[in-house]
């Protein structure tokens, strides 16, 4: 089984943000992180999941994603994204990211496990450190869709 641990952070929400992701498979581990100059916490939570799934090289292996984001976990596990997709994500936050996520979901069929954030879960704490460091670093990326479409919300 491939385990993906994720977290996202934004300073200001919206503000500078980042994601942290850890992938584990067998004895292998890979950490991913990236920072953006203007984004939201929910976008970074979802971006962490997307980047983790995109990093998987093998298909046909069970994938479990551990996240402290109720937004991401509930959207997928409760099936909300399928209704949003049918309505073309009208009036829904982060349609660009959900449209990237859906084909990855269909490819890997991940199971989600919600974990309480900032509660001493070692991988979640490490992902948070990666996300905060990425958001605080130099050379922040541009979250193009968000910057072009943001209307001052905290999606």
C-alpha positions in Angstrom: 0.0 0.0 0.0 1.1 3.5 -0.8 0.6 6.0 2.1 0.3 9.7 1.4 0.4 12.2 4.3 -0.6 15.7 3.5 -0.9 19.2 4.9 -1.3 22.7 3.6 -0.8 26.1 5.2 -1.5 29.7 4.3 -0.4 32.8 6.2 -3.3 35.1 6.1 -5.7 33.0 4.2 -5.4 34.4 1.5 -1.7 35.0 1.7 1.5 33.1 1.1 1.0 29.4 1.4 2.5 26.0 0.9 1.9 22.3 1.0 3.8 19.4 2.4 3.4 15.8 1.3 5.1 12.6 2.4 4.8 9.4 0.2 5.7 6.0 1.7 5.8 2.7 -0.1 7.7 -0.3 1.2 10.9 1.1 2.6 10.9 4.1 0.4 9.9 7.7 1.4 9.7 10.9 -0.6 8.9 14.4 0.7 7.4 17.1 -1.5 6.8 20.8 -0.7 6.2 23.9 -2.6 5.3 27.5 -1.7 3.0 30.0 -3.4 2.9 33.8 -3.0 -0.9 34.2 -2.7 -3.3 31.3 -2.1 -5.5 29.8 0.6 -5.3 27.0 3.1 -7.9 24.8 1.4 -6.1 25.2 -1.9 -2.9 24.0 -0.4 -4.6 21.1 1.4 -6.0 19.9 -2.0 -2.7 20.7 -3.8 -0.8 18.5 -1.3 -3.1 15.6 -2.3 -2.8 16.2 -6.0 1.0 16.5 -5.9 1.2 13.2 -3.9 -1.0 11.3 -6.4 1.0 12.8 -9.3 4.2 11.5 -7.8 3.1 7.8 -7.8 4.9 5.9 -10.5 3.1 2.5 -10.2 -0.5 1.8 -10.9 -2.6 -0.9 -9.3 -1.4 -0.4 -5.8 -3.8 0.6 -3.0 -3.4 4.2 -2.0 -4.5 5.7 1.4 -4.3 9.5 2.0 -4.0 10.8 5.5 -5.1 14.4 5.8 -6.2 16.8 8.5 -8.4 18.7 6.0 -12.1 18.1 6.6 -12.7 20.1 3.4 -10.7 17.6 1.2 -11.6 14.4 3.1 -15.3 15.1 3.3 -15.5 16.4 -0.3 -14.2 13.1 -1.6 -15.4 10.6 1.0 -19.0 12.0 1.1 -19.1 12.2 -2.7 -19.7 15.9 -2.9 -17.2 16.4 -5.7 -19.4 14.3 -8.1 -22.4 16.6 -7.6 -20.1 19.6 -8.1 -18.7 18.1 -11.2 -22.2 17.5 -12.7 -22.9 21.2 -12.1 -19.5 22.2 -13.6 -18.3 23.5 -10.2 -20.6 26.5 -10.5 -20.2 28.6 -7.3 -17.8 26.1 -5.8 -14.3 26.9 -4.5 -11.2 25.7 -6.3 -12.7 24.3 -9.5 -9.4 24.2 -11.2 -7.9 21.9 -8.6 -10.9 19.6 -8.3 -10.8 19.2 -12.1 -7.1 18.1 -11.8 -7.9 15.9 -8.8 -10.8 13.9 -10.4 -8.9 12.1 -13.1 -6.2 11.2 -10.4 -9.0 9.9 -8.2 -10.4 7.8 -11.0 -6.9 6.4 -11.7 -5.8 5.6 -8.2 -9.1 5.3 -6.3 -7.6 6.5 -3.0 -9.1 5.9 0.4 -9.0 9.0 2.7 -8.4 8.9 6.4 -9.0 12.1 8.4 -6.5 12.8 11.2 -6.7 15.5 13.7 -4.2 18.3 12.9 -1.6 19.5 15.4 -2.3 16.5 17.7 1.2 14.9 17.7 0.7 12.7 14.6 4.4 12.5 13.4 3.7 12.5 9.7 1.1 15.3 9.9 3.5 17.4 12.0 6.3 16.9 9.4 3.9 17.8 6.5 3.0 20.9 8.4 6.7 21.8 8.9 7.2 21.3 5.1 4.2 23.4 4.2 5.1 26.3 6.6 8.7 26.3 5.5 7.7 26.3 1.8 5.3 29.2 2.4 8.0 31.1 4.2 10.7 30.5 1.6 12.1 32.5 -1.3 11.1 32.0 -4.9 7.4 31.4 -4.1 5.4 30.2 -7.1 2.4 31.9 -8.6 -1.0 30.2 -8.0 -2.1 31.5 -11.4 -5.7 30.4 -11.3 -6.3 31.8 -7.8 -4.6 35.1 -8.5 -6.6 35.5 -11.7 -9.9 34.5 -10.2 -9.8 35.3 -6.5 -12.6 37.6 -5.3 -11.3 38.1 -1.8 -12.8 34.8 -0.4 -11.1 32.3 1.8 -11.8 29.2 -0.3 
